[in-house]
Amino acid sequence: MINNVLNLRLLLYLLLICLFFTGLSAASMQNESEPGVVKTDSGYVSGIESNGVWEYLGIPYADPPVGDLRWKPPVPVEPWDGIKETKEYCAICPQPISPDPITGEISVNMSEDCLYLNVWTPVKKEGEKLPLMVFIHGGAFISGAGSLYNGMALAKKGVVIVTINYRLGALGFLAHPQLSNESPNNSSGNYGILDQVAALEWIQQNIGAFGGDPSRVTIIGESAGASSIFVHLVSPQSYGLYQQAITESGPLWTNGTTISIFFPRTEAEQYGEEYTKSLGYSGPATIQQMRNVSARDLIMATPYSSSMFGLMNSLRFRPTIEGWLIPDSPDTMFELRSEKPVPLIIGTNRDEGTTLAANVNMTVLEYEKYIRDHFGEDADAVLAEYPAGSTEEVQSCMERIMTDYDFSDAAKFVAGSMADLNRDTYLYRFSYALPGQTGGAFHGSELVMIFRPAEVPLDDTSRNVSDAMMNFWVGFAKTGDPDGGMNQTWPQYTTEGDQYLDIGDIPLVKSGY
């Protein structure tokens, strides 16, 4: 009798287990069959379909970097139950935002819980896998967000688009001896770059479910995003996470006309100690105490200038050359041809300096001292090439020097290095000036052509330039060849030929960048 009861209970128990897993299987099948629902490693997400493109906004790719995870490498996101609606952008990472002049409040949704990405994927045929373009935003490593760039227009051309957030300012780039001691790699100061690596790893694991091909990833970056790509091109931690790259207006030099883009480790950690002391923290528990400081207080303690030129000269939080993620100065590694040899599009804008070097407010004597401080033994040659006899000429010279040295020379240098390793290297100069906007082809103006935001009206010529540029970028993502079906052939770059594509009213091949 007892045995019969036990057998009955065992059968009931097994039946309940079967029903439980059957229910899970049915729920999974139901989830997967719902339009716009996609399964990721951490759970299901649902998106919105518009004009033949599915968009998924605010997908977490790592756990919130808060509390004990502040100033730590990102960790995988915790799984969730049910279906997460990813139909709205997430909060942007903490950054300087001007408060409302009347209320004094900041209306922007901003939080340390900001490690999210956005996906736009065309409605596709069953089993089709599309090439992928991952955009890394700029903002001098202190501002910006992936949500500022809508991938809808590019996705309509048959590619999957991803934009990402990464930690900024002190939260993303604080180096400190105590942080280095915590690290198994004896590394600190590059958390924002490690976020980018984590996003690329998430993409490798999950993008197939969105119709993307993880073996055809093109990373794109503008300004600080382009400098980030220079890091990925030389960092062993990024190898295998992408196959091609596009850099737009990326500063490179560690001795540029403004402050260095990359921080030597000793200087970065020294500044980190100065920064924590400015907040009142020193001693063996410094970092433990700093993890309790509010993000707002960290931002308020960060040097920041409202002038772009002032910002470029006061930038204190940026990638650190710490020997692990960044083995050596990227410009040194490009000189040694130590980068990953991948197909590359690289270029700059004709008038980078008109906004970045605006309102320098220097006298002629101050200008000459500035050049001597930055160029050392080459200062006489620079002053001979860019002579200034008045404050007006100083302004013009500074705009030209920043355009030529920090951007054009850097682009040609990297193009020449990569061309020695991979023939599929293409150099461009964006020279199209949007009608009605001052500053010419200023820093960042090409982004309007690539993303075509709905709030920026374009005339017929601008639409043609936009179409051409999107086709070049998408063609490159699809085939490694930027011609993209255009009538204009874009030649591969060589230092001997020095040919590039000038993207103006009509794209034209020129030489002598």
Secondary structure, DSSP 8 states (H G I E B T S, - for coil): -HHHHHHHHHHHHHHHHHHHHHHHHHHHHHHHHSTTEEEETTEEEE-EEETTEEEEEEEE-S----GGGTTS--------SSEEE-BS---B--------TTT----S-B-S---EEEEEEE---TT--EEEEEEE--STTTS--GGGS--HHHHTTT-EEEEE----HHHHH---HHHHHHSTTS--S-HHHHHHHHHHHHHHHHGGGGTEEEEEEEEEEETHHHHHHHHHHH-GGGTTS-SEEEEES----TT-SSS-SSEEHHHHHHHHHHHHHHTT--STTHHHHHTTS-HHHHHHTS---SSHHHHHHH-----EE-SSSS-S-HHHHHHTT-S----EEEEEETBTHHHHTTT----HHHHHHHHHHHHGGGHHHHHHHS--SSHHHHHHHHHHHIIIIIIIIHHHHHHHHHHTT-S-EEEEEE----TT-TTSSBTTTHHHHHH--TTS---HHHHHHHHHHHHHHHHHHHHS-TTTT-SS------TTT-EEEEESSS-EEEE--
